[in-house]
Amino acid sequence: MEVTAVDREKVVIPGARFVQADLEDGSPWPFAGQRFQGIVVTNYLHRPLYPVLVDALAETGVLIYETFMQGNERYGKPSNPKFLLRPGELLEAFKDLTVKGFEEGLVSGPKPAMIQRLCAVRAG
């Protein structure tokens, strides 16, 4: 199984193919024409990527998305509303996928935070 990681800062992840790209600067999607069996997004929010992620998901592929939501400003960063999900936002953003699990609210560890989690599959 091949693992591909992307970030705007160059990093080395043993066992993974790394692609350095800024997904927010208007550059073309670095994975054009590629489909992935699994996409994992953590602690990251750039709303224009929602449809791009759906398009990049292979038939029967799985999307796991977890990031901060409104209310997190009480616990630290991020606190800017631009970087915080609205209640139920992941459900709405990925409504064309089949949701297998969804949670939102306060987590106590590793530090207190308000988060949303979604696990969804693309119907094949």
All heavy atoms as an XYZ file, in Angstrom:
968
protein
N       0.846     -1.168      0.000
C       0.000      0.000      0.000
C       0.895      1.235      0.000
O       1.802      1.352      0.801
C      -0.909     -0.003      1.232
C      -1.675      1.288      1.392
S      -2.628      1.421      2.908
C      -3.835      0.163      2.647
N       0.618      2.143     -0.903
C       1.375      3.386     -0.978
C       0.664      4.460     -0.160
O      -0.553      4.599     -0.219
C       1.495      3.849     -2.428
C       2.291      5.128     -2.554
C       2.449      5.581     -3.988
O       2.847      4.752     -4.825
O       2.174      6.747     -4.269
N       1.453      5.214      0.583
C       0.936      6.332      1.359
C       1.520      7.609      0.771
O       2.723      7.707      0.549
C       1.316      6.212      2.854
C       0.898      7.456      3.623
C       0.702      4.962      3.451
N       0.662      8.583      0.512
C       1.084      9.879     -0.010
C       0.693     10.938      1.008
O      -0.438     10.958      1.494
C       0.390     10.171     -1.356
O       0.708      9.125     -2.270
C       0.840     11.498     -1.922
N       1.636     11.814      1.324
C       1.380     12.917      2.254
C       1.623     14.224      1.521
O       2.453     14.303      0.617
C       2.302     12.813      3.467
N       0.915     15.257      1.931
C       1.085     16.578      1.321
C       1.108     17.637      2.408
O       0.364     17.563      3.381
C      -0.026     16.867      0.278
C      -1.398     16.898      0.912
C       0.242     18.161     -0.463
N       1.991     18.598      2.233
C       2.075     19.752      3.129
C       2.845     20.841      2.402
O       3.594     20.550      1.464
C       2.789     19.393      4.435
C       2.499     20.407      5.538
O       3.022     21.545      5.477
O       1.742     20.069      6.458
N       2.663     22.077      2.835
C       3.424     23.149      2.185
C       4.861     23.220      2.683
O       5.724     23.774      2.041
C       2.715     24.493      2.344
C       2.693     25.017      3.735
C       2.051     26.386      3.780
N       1.658     26.668      5.133
C       0.597     27.340      5.475
N      -0.190     27.836      4.551
N       0.312     27.546      6.727
N       5.115     22.636      3.852
C       6.471     22.570      4.391
C       7.053     21.203      4.076
O       6.402     20.185      4.285
C       6.459     22.783      5.910
C       5.833     24.089      6.364
C       6.594     25.318      5.890
O       7.841     25.257      5.799
O       5.940     26.343      5.607
N       8.279     21.188      3.597
C       8.931     19.928      3.248
C       9.229     19.125      4.513
O       9.805     19.641      5.463
C      10.224     20.179      2.483
C      10.861     18.910      1.957
C      11.997     19.232      1.012
C      12.707     18.002      0.563
N      11.996     17.215     -0.413
N       8.802     17.874      4.507
C       9.079     16.969      5.617
C       9.431     15.596      5.050
O       9.110     15.290      3.911
C       7.873     16.832      6.587
C       7.567     18.137      7.279
C       6.652     16.311      5.879
N      10.089     14.813      5.855
C      10.407     13.443      5.475
C       9.565     12.526      6.354
O       9.604     12.622      7.586
C      11.905     13.143      5.666
C      12.195     11.682      5.392
C      12.745     14.047      4.770
N       8.798     11.681      5.714
C       7.971     10.719      6.423
C       8.384      9.343      5.925
O       8.076      8.985      4.781
C       6.469     10.970      6.177
C       6.090     12.393      6.601
C       5.629      9.931      6.904
C       4.684     12.793      6.218
N       9.106      8.595      6.746
C       9.578      7.276      6.295
C       8.413      6.409      5.790
O       7.362      6.320      6.425
C      10.207      6.676      7.556
C      10.602      7.867      8.376
C       9.536      8.901      8.108
N       8.595      5.828      4.612
C       7.593      4.942      4.042
C       6.507      5.644      3.248
O       5.641      4.987      2.686
N       6.541      6.979      3.198
C       5.509      7.722      2.480
C       6.115      8.511      1.327
O       7.249      8.980      1.406
C       4.770      8.671      3.418
N       5.343      8.647      0.286
C       5.704      9.564     -0.798
C       5.221     10.938     -0.359
O       4.052     11.123     -0.014
C       4.999      9.147     -2.094
C       5.202     10.126     -3.244
C       4.567      9.611     -4.535
N       3.123      9.688     -4.520
C       2.404     10.576     -5.213
N       2.989     11.475     -5.968
N       1.085     10.550     -5.148
N       6.123     11.910     -0.363
C       5.762     13.250      0.099
C       5.676     14.207     -1.078
O       6.558     14.235     -1.934
C       6.772     13.784      1.120
C       6.424     15.162      1.595
C       5.423     15.352      2.523
C       7.061     16.270      1.063
C       5.061     16.633      2.934
C       6.716     17.552      1.477
C       5.711     17.733      2.402
N       4.615     15.006     -1.102
C       4.427     16.027     -2.124
C       4.373     17.379     -1.420
O       3.512     17.599     -0.560
C       3.126     15.790     -2.920
C       2.877     16.915     -3.908
C       3.176     14.443     -3.631
N       5.307     18.256     -1.762
C       5.297     19.593     -1.186
C       4.409     20.477     -2.057
O       4.667     20.656     -3.253
C       6.710     20.172     -1.120
C       6.758     21.511     -0.412
C       8.178     22.021     -0.230
O       9.141     21.428     -0.701
N       8.302     23.143      0.466
N       3.344     20.998     -1.463
C       2.405     21.845     -2.201
C       1.633     22.710     -1.231
O       1.287     22.274     -0.137
C       1.445     20.984     -3.016
N       1.359     23.927     -1.651
C       0.492     24.816     -0.890
C      -0.901     24.675     -1.490
O      -1.147     25.089     -2.624
C       0.984     26.258     -0.980
C       0.220     27.210     -0.071
O      -0.958     26.906      0.257
O       0.769     28.242      0.307
N      -1.801     24.067     -0.759
C      -3.150     23.793     -1.262
C      -4.054     25.020     -1.210
O      -5.204     24.947     -1.635
C      -3.769     22.648     -0.471
C      -3.010     21.328     -0.517
C      -3.699     20.285      0.356
C      -2.836     20.827     -1.926
N      -3.535     26.127     -0.708
C      -4.361     27.324     -0.537
C      -3.950     28.495     -1.418
O      -4.586     29.537     -1.366
C      -4.315     27.759      0.929
C      -4.846     26.703      1.871
C      -4.712     27.095      3.328
O      -4.663     28.300      3.629
O      -4.658     26.195      4.179
N      -2.904     28.353     -2.218
C      -2.400     29.514     -2.962
C      -2.951     29.640     -4.375
O      -2.500     30.474     -5.157
C      -0.871     29.511     -2.989
C      -0.281     28.403     -3.845
O      -1.051     27.591     -4.390
O       0.960     28.345     -3.957
N      -3.923     28.814     -4.726
C      -4.513     28.887     -6.054
C      -3.815     28.036     -7.093
O      -4.235     28.006     -8.252
N      -2.755     27.350     -6.709
C      -2.073     26.445     -7.637
C      -2.980     25.265     -7.964
O      -3.857     24.917     -7.180
C      -0.783     25.911     -7.004
O       0.121     26.957     -6.760
N      -2.737     24.621     -9.096
C      -3.547     23.442     -9.435
C      -3.394     22.340     -8.382
O      -2.355     22.209     -7.745
C      -2.969     22.981    -10.775
C      -2.221     24.148    -11.312
C      -1.767     24.947    -10.130
N      -4.434     21.560     -8.238
C      -4.439     20.407     -7.333
C      -3.288     19.490     -7.749
O      -3.204     19.079     -8.915
C      -5.789     19.719     -7.442
C      -5.972     18.441     -6.704
C      -6.226     17.222     -7.268
C      -5.983     18.218     -5.290
N      -6.390     16.271     -6.283
C      -6.238     16.854     -5.057
C      -5.791     19.043     -4.186
C      -6.311     16.295     -3.792
C      -5.865     18.493     -2.924
C      -6.118     17.143     -2.728
N      -2.373     19.157     -6.845
C      -1.190     18.387     -7.225
C      -1.464     16.921     -7.559
O      -0.551     16.216     -8.002
C      -0.282     18.498     -5.997
C      -1.202     18.753     -4.861
C      -2.346     19.552     -5.436
N      -2.702     16.474     -7.381
C      -3.037     15.068     -7.623
C      -4.086     14.921     -8.722
O      -4.889     13.991     -8.691
C      -3.513     14.419     -6.321
C      -2.554     14.595     -5.186
C      -2.841     15.469     -4.151
C      -1.345     13.914     -5.161
C      -1.953     15.646     -3.102
C      -0.450     14.085     -4.119
C      -0.745     14.952     -3.089
N      -4.071     15.833     -9.674
C      -5.066     15.816    -10.758
C      -5.085     14.444    -11.428
O      -4.039     13.880    -11.748
C      -4.752     16.898    -11.775
N      -6.277     13.907    -11.587
C      -6.447     12.624    -12.254
C      -6.181     11.414    -11.375
O      -6.370     10.286    -11.826
N      -5.753     11.628    -10.141
C      -5.475     10.501     -9.241
C      -6.671     10.270     -8.323
O      -7.361     11.202     -7.937
C      -4.235     10.777     -8.393
C      -2.967     10.900     -9.209
C      -1.771     11.179     -8.325
O      -1.500     10.443     -7.377
N      -1.063     12.252     -8.630
N      -6.873      9.012     -7.975
C      -7.913      8.632     -7.024
C      -7.254      7.884     -5.883
O      -6.298      7.133     -6.085
C      -8.963      7.736     -7.687
C      -9.844      8.442     -8.694
C     -10.964      9.149     -7.946
N     -11.873      9.874     -8.778
C     -13.074      9.433     -9.133
N     -13.478      8.228     -8.793
N     -13.861     10.198     -9.843
N      -7.788      8.061     -4.685
C      -7.210      7.463     -3.488
C      -8.233      6.596     -2.776
O      -9.396      6.967     -2.654
C      -6.698      8.562     -2.545
C      -5.605      9.394     -3.156
C      -5.899     10.540     -3.872
C      -4.279      9.015     -3.026
C      -4.890     11.305     -4.448
C      -3.267      9.771     -3.593
C      -3.575     10.915     -4.310
N      -7.785      5.446     -2.279
C      -8.643      4.547     -1.507
C      -8.950      5.124     -0.138
O      -9.965      4.787      0.461
C      -7.990      3.178     -1.368
C      -8.075      2.330     -2.606
C      -9.514      2.097     -3.045
O      -9.884      2.471     -4.152
N     -10.335      1.516     -2.212
N      -8.087      5.961      0.361
C      -8.311      6.598      1.651
C      -7.728      7.992      1.654
O      -6.653      8.227      1.099
N      -8.460      8.913      2.239
C      -7.988     10.285      2.425
C      -8.192     10.628      3.884
O      -9.297     10.457      4.422
C      -8.746     11.280      1.522
C      -8.500     10.954      0.043
C      -8.324     12.723      1.846
C      -9.307     11.807     -0.926
N      -7.132     11.093      4.530
C      -7.188     11.474      5.938
C      -6.786     12.940      6.042
O      -5.716     13.337      5.554
C      -6.242     10.603      6.800
C      -6.282     11.053      8.250
C      -6.604      9.134      6.670
N      -7.635     13.728      6.666
C      -7.362     15.147      6.895
C      -7.451     15.386      8.392
O      -8.468     15.056      9.016
C      -8.389     16.053      6.173
C      -8.069     17.525      6.404
C      -8.465     15.726      4.689
N      -6.396     15.939      8.976
C      -6.417     16.231     10.412
C      -5.914     17.638     10.667
O      -4.936     18.092     10.064
C      -5.547     15.251     11.220
O      -4.203     15.325     10.764
C      -6.064     13.836     11.096
N      -6.609     18.333     11.567
C      -6.209     19.667     12.021
C      -5.944     20.613     10.862
O      -4.979     21.384     10.880
C      -4.993     19.591     12.943
C      -5.266     18.770     14.180
O      -6.408     18.520     14.541
N      -4.223     18.330     14.836
N      -6.808     20.577      9.861
C      -6.643     21.408      8.664
C      -8.012     21.754      8.119
O      -8.909     20.896      8.062
C      -5.841     20.656      7.603
C      -5.632     21.442      6.333
C      -4.682     22.459      6.279
C      -6.392     21.189      5.201
C      -4.489     23.194      5.116
C      -6.203     21.919      4.030
C      -5.252     22.915      4.000
O      -5.071     23.639      2.863
N      -8.182     23.016      7.704
C      -9.457     23.436      7.138
C      -9.217     24.463      6.040
O      -8.692     25.542      6.291
C     -10.355     24.045      8.222
C     -11.726     24.545      7.768
C     -12.547     23.406      7.175
C     -12.470     25.197      8.916
N      -9.564     24.071      4.825
C      -9.594     24.983      3.674
C     -10.826     24.575      2.878
O     -10.801     23.626      2.091
C      -8.304     24.863      2.855
C      -8.244     25.831      1.715
N      -8.307     27.195      1.898
C      -8.128     25.626      0.377
C      -8.231     27.796      0.725
N      -8.128     26.865     -0.211
N     -11.919     25.269      3.142
C     -13.226     24.871      2.625
C     -13.279     24.660      1.100
O     -14.011     23.775      0.645
C     -14.276     25.868      3.092
C     -14.521     25.767      4.580
C     -15.485     26.845      5.084
N     -15.801     26.630      6.483
C     -15.159     27.218      7.487
N     -14.170     28.062      7.240
N     -15.508     26.973      8.736
N     -12.552     25.427      0.290
C     -12.614     25.171     -1.155
C     -12.143     23.769     -1.561
O     -12.412     23.334     -2.682
C     -11.683     26.248     -1.746
C     -11.725     27.365     -0.745
C     -11.821     26.674      0.594
N     -11.476     23.056     -0.676
C     -11.010     21.709     -0.999
C     -12.079     20.632     -0.825
O     -11.882     19.498     -1.278
C      -9.795     21.330     -0.142
C      -8.483     21.985     -0.519
C      -7.380     21.533      0.417
C      -8.119     21.672     -1.959
N     -13.194     20.947     -0.195
C     -14.210     19.911      0.025
C     -14.551     19.149     -1.261
O     -14.459     17.925     -1.297
C     -15.484     20.504      0.624
C     -15.417     21.000      2.047
C     -16.389     21.862      2.515
C     -14.421     20.615      2.932
C     -16.381     22.327      3.826
C     -14.396     21.076      4.239
C     -15.388     21.934      4.682
O     -15.375     22.397      5.973
N     -14.963     19.833     -2.346
C     -15.329     19.070     -3.551
C     -14.127     18.379     -4.202
O     -14.272     17.318     -4.815
C     -15.953     20.107     -4.487
C     -15.491     21.427     -3.977
C     -15.237     21.261     -2.505
N     -12.953     18.949     -4.048
C     -11.739     18.344     -4.604
C     -11.459     17.014     -3.909
O     -11.094     16.024     -4.551
C     -10.545     19.317     -4.463
C      -9.250     18.676     -4.921
C     -10.810     20.613     -5.226
N     -11.659     16.990     -2.598
C     -11.447     15.747     -1.844
C     -12.435     14.673     -2.274
O     -12.061     13.507     -2.439
C     -11.552     16.006     -0.344
C     -10.466     16.902      0.257
C     -10.788     17.218      1.705
C      -9.104     16.276      0.121
N     -13.687     15.049     -2.467
C     -14.687     14.078     -2.924
C     -14.293     13.522     -4.292
O     -14.340     12.316     -4.522
C     -16.097     14.705     -2.960
C     -17.097     13.767     -3.625
C     -16.561     15.062     -1.554
N     -13.864     14.402     -5.189
C     -13.461     13.959     -6.529
C     -12.236     13.046     -6.482
O     -12.083     12.179     -7.341
C     -13.162     15.155     -7.431
C     -14.420     15.907     -7.837
O     -15.530     15.353     -7.693
O     -14.288     17.058     -8.291
N     -11.357     13.246     -5.509
C     -10.126     12.452     -5.415
C     -10.342     11.108     -4.724
O      -9.439     10.283     -4.686
C      -9.053     13.246     -4.673
N     -11.527     10.893     -4.204
C     -11.814      9.649     -3.496
C     -12.258      8.572     -4.484
O     -13.184      8.768     -5.268
C     -12.921      9.908     -2.464
C     -13.085      8.913     -1.342
C     -11.821      8.800     -0.502
C     -14.258      9.332     -0.456
N     -11.572      7.441     -4.455
C     -11.906      6.324     -5.344
C     -13.271      5.745     -4.982
O     -13.778      5.946     -3.868
C     -10.833      5.238     -5.225
N     -13.854      5.010     -5.930
C     -15.088      4.292     -5.628
C     -14.816      3.388     -4.431
O     -13.796      2.722     -4.388
C     -15.543      3.465     -6.830
C     -15.940      4.309     -8.024
C     -17.113      5.232     -7.761
O     -18.070      4.828     -7.059
O     -17.076      6.371     -8.258
N     -15.692      3.373     -3.493
C     -15.606      2.661     -2.214
C     -14.485      3.186     -1.316
O     -14.161      2.577     -0.305
C     -15.465      1.121     -2.375
O     -14.171      0.801     -2.891
C     -16.556      0.550     -3.274
N     -13.884      4.330     -1.672
C     -12.835      4.925     -0.854
C     -13.391      5.516      0.427
O     -14.583      5.823      0.540
N     -12.512      5.695      1.393
C     -12.891      6.176      2.720
C     -12.268      7.542      2.976
O     -11.074      7.748      2.743
C     -12.413      5.194      3.820
C     -12.742      5.723      5.214
C     -13.021      3.827      3.600
N     -13.075      8.468      3.476
C     -12.609      9.783      3.908
C     -12.708      9.854      5.420
O     -13.774      9.587      5.995
C     -13.460     10.900      3.300
C     -13.198     12.313      3.849
C     -11.818     12.821      3.429
C     -14.289     13.276      3.390
N     -11.609     10.204      6.070
C     -11.602     10.462      7.511
C     -11.141     11.902      7.684
O     -10.068     12.277      7.207
C     -10.664      9.492      8.256
C     -11.146      8.057      8.071
C     -10.571      9.870      9.734
C     -10.193      7.010      8.605
N     -11.972     12.700      8.324
C     -11.689     14.129      8.464
C     -11.908     14.511      9.917
O     -12.964     14.229     10.479
C     -12.640     14.921      7.561
C     -12.184     16.304      7.171
C     -12.139     16.683      5.842
C     -11.813     17.256      8.120
C     -11.739     17.945      5.447
C     -11.404     18.520      7.746
C     -11.367     18.864      6.411
O     -10.964     20.120      6.030
N     -10.911     15.150     10.518
C     -11.038     15.631     11.893
C     -10.337     16.970     12.020
O      -9.169     17.098     11.649
C     -10.418     14.646     12.891
C     -10.475     15.180     14.325
C      -9.855     14.243     15.339
O     -10.381     13.134     15.492
O      -8.856     14.631     15.959
N     -11.065     17.956     12.501
C     -10.451     19.248     12.772
C     -11.289     20.016     13.786
O     -12.283     19.522     14.305
C     -10.198     20.041     11.468
O      -9.253     21.086     11.745
C     -11.466     20.614     10.873
N     -10.854     21.205     14.069
C     -11.445     22.010     15.136
C     -12.747     22.665     14.691
O     -12.951     22.941     13.512
C     -10.448     23.078     15.587
C      -9.163     22.499     16.093
C      -8.046     22.400     15.275
C      -9.066     22.025     17.395
C      -6.862     21.855     15.738
C      -7.884     21.473     17.869
C      -6.777     21.389     17.031
N     -13.611     22.922     15.664
C     -14.893     23.553     15.373
C     -15.136     24.742     16.299
O     -14.361     24.979     17.240
C     -16.035     22.545     15.497
C     -16.310     22.048     16.904
S     -17.752     20.955     16.986
C     -19.091     22.129     16.727
N     -16.203     25.469     15.981
C     -16.583     26.617     16.801
C     -16.671     26.207     18.261
O     -17.149     25.119     18.586
C     -17.926     27.181     16.346
C     -17.858     27.868     15.017
C     -19.231     28.314     14.522
O     -20.261     28.005     15.102
N     -19.232     29.043     13.424
N     -16.195     27.082     19.128
C     -16.123     26.785     20.548
C     -14.702     26.502     20.976
O     -14.375     26.594     22.157
N     -13.839     26.167     20.012
C     -12.445     25.876     20.347
C     -11.707     27.101     20.858
O     -10.713     26.972     21.576
C     -11.705     25.283     19.153
C     -10.402     24.660     19.580
O     -10.401     23.647     20.273
N      -9.286     25.274     19.208
N     -12.198     28.281     20.524
C     -11.535     29.510     20.982
C     -11.459     29.576     22.507
O     -10.608     30.263     23.061
C     -12.221     30.751     20.394
C     -13.673     30.934     20.769
C     -14.653     30.128     19.918
O     -14.248     29.347     19.026
O     -15.866     30.268     20.179
N     -12.307     28.849     23.197
C     -12.260     28.800     24.672
C     -11.071     27.995     25.183
O     -10.706     28.084     26.347
C     -13.546     28.185     25.218
C     -14.768     29.042     25.013
C     -15.966     28.400     25.680
N     -16.329     27.171     24.997
C     -17.452     26.991     24.331
N     -18.332     27.955     24.274
N     -17.706     25.847     23.747
N     -10.481     27.167     24.301
C      -9.434     26.244     24.741
C      -8.068     26.530     24.135
O      -7.095     25.878     24.488
C      -9.848     24.797     24.419
C     -11.168     24.452     25.044
C     -12.338     24.465     24.302
C     -11.249     24.156     26.404
C     -13.559     24.174     24.890
C     -12.469     23.863     26.994
C     -13.617     23.881     26.232
O     -14.818     23.600     26.814
N      -7.997     27.458     23.207
C      -6.720     27.778     22.581
C      -6.875     27.941     21.081
O      -7.942     28.260     20.584
N      -5.799     27.698     20.380
C      -5.788     27.873     18.933
C      -6.111     26.556     18.242
O      -5.798     25.506     18.776
C      -4.421     28.397     18.501
C      -4.174     29.793     19.038
C      -2.969     30.416     18.379
C      -2.730     31.767     19.005
N      -2.865     32.871     18.184
N      -6.715     26.650     17.057
C      -7.121     27.864     16.377
C      -8.336     28.499     17.048
O      -9.183     27.807     17.614
C      -7.457     27.400     14.964
C      -7.851     25.974     15.113
C      -7.047     25.446     16.263
N      -8.387     29.823     16.956
C      -9.508     30.557     17.540
C     -10.195     31.455     16.518
O     -11.288     31.960     16.781
C      -9.024     31.387     18.732
O      -7.982     32.268     18.331
N      -9.592     31.644     15.364
C     -10.172     32.440     14.294
C     -11.330     31.662     13.670
O     -11.141     30.517     13.235
C      -9.090     32.731     13.249
C      -9.564     33.599     12.110
O     -10.744     33.638     11.772
N      -8.631     34.289     11.485
N     -12.534     32.240     13.600
C     -13.687     31.530     13.027
C     -13.439     31.005     11.612
O     -14.044     30.011     11.206
C     -14.799     32.569     13.023
C     -14.391     33.574     14.040
C     -12.890     33.571     14.081
N     -12.537     31.635     10.870
C     -12.205     31.188      9.516
C     -11.645     29.760      9.531
O     -11.767     29.027      8.552
C     -11.185     32.151      8.913
C     -10.737     31.816      7.526
C      -9.744     32.851      7.028
C      -9.168     32.445      5.689
N      -8.145     33.378      5.227
N     -11.041     29.376     10.649
C     -10.406     28.059     10.754
C     -11.157     27.102     11.672
O     -10.599     26.100     12.105
C      -8.955     28.224     11.227
C      -8.155     29.120     10.336
C      -7.691     30.329     10.796
C      -7.902     28.753      9.029
C      -6.959     31.167      9.967
C      -7.176     29.586      8.186
C      -6.705     30.798      8.660
N     -12.422     27.419     11.954
C     -13.239     26.576     12.828
C     -14.500     26.145     12.089
O     -15.208     26.972     11.510
C     -13.612     27.326     14.108
C     -12.455     27.777     14.993
C     -12.965     28.640     16.138
C     -11.672     26.593     15.521
N     -14.781     24.863     12.115
C     -15.996     24.344     11.503
C     -17.234     24.832     12.232
O     -17.238     24.984     13.456
C     -15.993     22.818     11.551
C     -14.944     22.107     10.705
C     -14.832     20.653     11.142
C     -15.287     22.212      9.230
N     -18.299     25.036     11.480
C     -19.605     25.326     12.068
C     -20.235     23.996     12.500
O     -19.876     22.931     11.960
C     -20.496     26.021     11.046
C     -19.958     27.388     10.612
C     -20.825     28.027      9.530
N     -20.870     27.265      8.289
C     -19.951     27.329      7.323
N     -18.911     28.119      7.457
N     -20.079     26.607      6.226
N     -21.168     24.014     13.436
C     -21.819     22.764     13.831
C     -22.400     22.035     12.603
O     -23.062     22.647     11.763
C     -22.926     23.218     14.789
C     -22.381     24.481     15.380
C     -21.638     25.149     14.245
N     -22.086     20.751     12.490
C     -22.602     19.939     11.401
C     -21.990     20.213     10.031
O     -22.430     19.635      9.037
N     -20.977     21.053      9.966
C     -20.428     21.450      8.659
C     -19.879     20.275      7.856
O     -20.081     20.200      6.635
C     -19.346     22.512      8.839
C     -18.793     23.022      7.528
C     -17.845     24.194      7.667
O     -17.807     24.850      8.732
O     -17.127     24.462      6.686
N     -19.187     19.347      8.486
C     -18.641     18.214      7.734
C     -19.758     17.343      7.160
O     -19.638     16.824      6.048
C     -17.699     17.377      8.594
C     -16.360     18.030      8.960
C     -15.547     17.098      9.849
C     -15.576     18.427      7.724
N     -20.841     17.186      7.903
C     -21.986     16.419      7.388
C     -22.541     17.064      6.126
O     -22.857     16.381      5.147
C     -23.086     16.316      8.441
C     -22.826     15.390      9.615
C     -23.940     15.535     10.649
C     -22.697     13.945      9.155
N     -22.668     18.377      6.152
C     -23.192     19.099      4.993
C     -22.199     19.060      3.830
O     -22.581     18.819      2.680
C     -23.506     20.544      5.374
C     -24.017     21.395      4.223
C     -25.319     20.897      3.600
O     -26.114     20.244      4.291
O     -25.528     21.170      2.403
N     -20.927     19.292      4.120
C     -19.912     19.368      3.070
C     -19.758     18.049      2.318
O     -19.471     18.053      1.118
C     -18.574     19.781      3.668
N     -19.951     16.935      3.025
C     -19.727     15.622      2.417
C     -21.030     14.816      2.353
O     -21.018     13.589      2.433
C     -18.619     14.884      3.179
C     -17.313     15.631      3.096
C     -16.854     16.359      4.179
C     -16.578     15.634      1.924
C     -15.664     17.078      4.092
C     -15.389     16.350      1.828
C     -14.929     17.075      2.909
N     -22.147     15.504      2.130
C     -23.460     14.858      2.107
C     -23.635     13.870      0.960
O     -24.502     13.010      1.017
C     -24.567     15.908      2.078
C     -24.585     16.742      0.825
C     -25.628     17.839      0.903
C     -25.525     18.716     -0.337
N     -26.216     19.964     -0.158
N     -22.799     13.972     -0.079
C     -22.898     13.028     -1.189
C     -22.179     11.713     -0.910
O     -22.263     10.782     -1.715
C     -22.350     13.652     -2.473
C     -23.237     14.800     -2.963
O     -24.430     14.818     -2.615
O     -22.722     15.674     -3.684
N     -21.470     11.643      0.208
C     -20.820     10.410      0.631
C     -21.720      9.699      1.645
O     -22.637     10.312      2.202
C     -19.458     10.707      1.261
C     -18.452     11.437      0.373
C     -17.175     11.725      1.160
C     -18.147     10.654     -0.887
N     -21.460      8.439      1.909
C     -22.211      7.692      2.912
C     -21.476      7.800      4.243
O     -20.355      7.310      4.381
C     -22.341      6.212      2.501
O     -22.996      6.156      1.231
C     -23.128      5.424      3.533
N     -22.111      8.466      5.187
C     -21.488      8.696      6.497
C     -21.544      7.415      7.325
O     -22.607      6.817      7.497
C     -22.175      9.857      7.243
C     -21.620     10.001      8.656
C     -22.008     11.154      6.461
N     -20.394      7.000      7.821
C     -20.290      5.822      8.674
C     -20.128      6.198     10.139
O     -20.413      5.399     11.021
C     -19.112      4.938      8.238
C     -19.271      4.379      6.844
C     -20.452      3.437      6.778
C     -20.556      2.755      5.431
N     -21.625      1.757      5.405
N     -19.657      7.418     10.375
C     -19.500      7.884     11.738
C     -19.320      9.384     11.763
O     -18.717      9.965     10.856
N     -19.865     10.020     12.789
C     -19.730     11.470     12.948
C     -19.786     11.800     14.427
O     -20.624     11.260     15.156
C     -20.861     12.204     12.216
C     -20.832     13.702     12.425
C     -19.933     14.495     11.727
C     -21.690     14.304     13.328
C     -19.900     15.863     11.928
C     -21.664     15.671     13.538
C     -20.768     16.452     12.832
N     -18.888     12.665     14.845
C     -18.885     13.167     16.218
C     -18.544     14.649     16.170
O     -17.779     15.093     15.311
C     -17.823     12.484     17.076
C     -18.006     11.005     17.260
C     -16.872     10.377     18.056
O     -15.812     11.007     18.237
O     -17.057      9.237     18.492
N     -19.105     15.393     17.105
C     -18.686     16.775     17.296
C     -18.862     17.129     18.759
O     -19.755     16.623     19.428
C     -19.445     17.740     16.386
C     -20.905     17.911     16.679
C     -21.579     18.936     15.757
O     -20.970     19.424     14.794
O     -22.745     19.242     16.026
N     -17.942     17.963     19.229
C     -18.032     18.394     20.609
C     -16.682     18.428     21.285
O     -15.626     18.384     20.643
N     -16.732     18.479     22.594
C     -15.536     18.629     23.407
C     -14.814     17.300     23.585
O     -15.434     16.280     23.883
C     -15.921     19.180     24.787
C     -14.795     19.403     25.784
C     -13.817     20.465     25.282
C     -15.378     19.813     27.142
N     -13.504     17.321     23.359
C     -12.643     16.188     23.697
C     -11.704     16.658     24.797
O     -11.334     17.828     24.857
C     -11.845     15.649     22.492
C     -12.781     15.082     21.441
C     -10.944     16.704     21.889
N     -11.311     15.745     25.669
C     -10.462     16.137     26.797
C      -8.986     15.900     26.541
O      -8.143     16.460     27.231
C     -10.885     15.391     28.061
O     -10.817     14.002     27.838
N      -8.653     15.063     25.565
C      -7.243     14.787     25.346
C      -6.909     14.682     23.885
O      -7.795     14.422     23.081
N      -5.682     14.927     23.529
C      -4.561     15.140     24.442
C      -4.628     16.467     25.185
O      -3.967     16.648     26.200
C      -3.336     15.080     23.529
C      -3.838     15.450     22.175
C      -5.263     14.981     22.125
N      -5.438     17.420     24.693
C      -5.740     18.639     25.429
C      -7.188     18.990     25.120
O      -7.716     18.576     24.090
C      -4.801     19.781     25.043
C      -4.932     20.229     23.620
C      -4.046     21.423     23.329
C      -4.422     21.966     21.944
N      -4.065     23.320     21.743
N      -7.853     19.715     25.990
C      -9.247     20.060     25.708
C      -9.380     20.822     24.392
O      -8.589     21.735     24.111
C      -9.655     20.938     26.893
C      -8.704     20.579     27.980
C      -7.416     20.234     27.295
N     -10.359     20.429     23.592
C     -10.604     21.076     22.303
C     -12.006     20.733     21.823
O     -12.563     19.705     22.197
C      -9.571     20.621     21.274
N     -12.553     21.601     20.982
C     -13.821     21.342     20.310
C     -13.494     20.849     18.908
O     -12.786     21.528     18.154
C     -14.664     22.609     20.227
C     -15.154     23.105     21.578
S     -16.380     22.010     22.321
C     -17.786     22.305     21.256
N     -13.978     19.664     18.567
C     -13.637     19.059     17.280
C     -14.864     18.479     16.584
O     -15.911     18.273     17.207
C     -12.558     17.946     17.431
C     -13.032     16.823     18.381
C     -11.253     18.508     17.937
C     -13.596     15.670     17.640
N     -14.683     18.216     15.300
C     -15.636     17.418     14.518
C     -14.841     16.294     13.880
O     -13.708     16.502     13.440
C     -16.283     18.240     13.405
C     -17.579     18.883     13.790
C     -18.229     19.602     12.621
O     -18.464     18.991     11.574
N     -18.520     20.870     12.829
N     -15.470     15.136     13.818
C     -14.875     13.957     13.166
C     -15.917     13.352     12.241
O     -17.072     13.198     12.620
C     -14.518     12.895     14.202
C     -13.467     13.271     15.186
C     -13.251     12.138     16.167
N     -12.185     12.475     17.085
C     -12.190     12.212     18.374
N     -13.228     11.576     18.908
N     -11.184     12.556     19.136
N     -15.444     12.966     11.070
C     -16.331     12.336     10.105
C     -15.602     11.178      9.451
O     -14.417     11.296      9.103
C     -16.726     13.341      9.009
C     -17.550     12.767      7.870
C     -19.017     13.090      8.075
C     -17.084     13.319      6.538
N     -16.283     10.064      9.322
C     -15.796      8.938      8.527
C     -16.909      8.660      7.509
O     -18.063      8.441      7.889
C     -15.535      7.714      9.387
S     -14.987      6.284      8.420
N     -16.549      8.711      6.220
C     -17.552      8.524      5.165
C     -16.933      7.756      4.006
O     -15.715      7.790      3.820
C     -18.077      9.870      4.686
N     -17.780      7.060      3.252
C     -17.315      6.294      2.095
C     -18.041      6.760      0.842
O     -19.173      7.228      0.900
C     -17.501      4.768      2.283
C     -16.674      4.262      3.454
C     -18.956      4.417      2.458
N     -17.350      6.584     -0.256
C     -17.961      6.866     -1.550
C     -18.610      5.571     -2.034
O     -17.952      4.537     -2.110
C     -16.888      7.332     -2.537
C     -17.447      7.727     -3.854
C     -16.338      8.249     -4.754
N     -16.947      8.922     -5.861
C     -16.417      9.948     -6.497
N     -15.253     10.411     -6.116
N     -17.038     10.494     -7.498
N     -19.884      5.638     -2.327
C     -20.608      4.445     -2.775
C     -20.031      3.968     -4.097
O     -19.720      4.766     -4.973
C     -22.086      4.747     -2.915
N     -19.859      2.666     -4.227
C     -19.254      2.111     -5.445
C     -20.257      1.477     -6.349
O     -21.384      1.306     -6.073
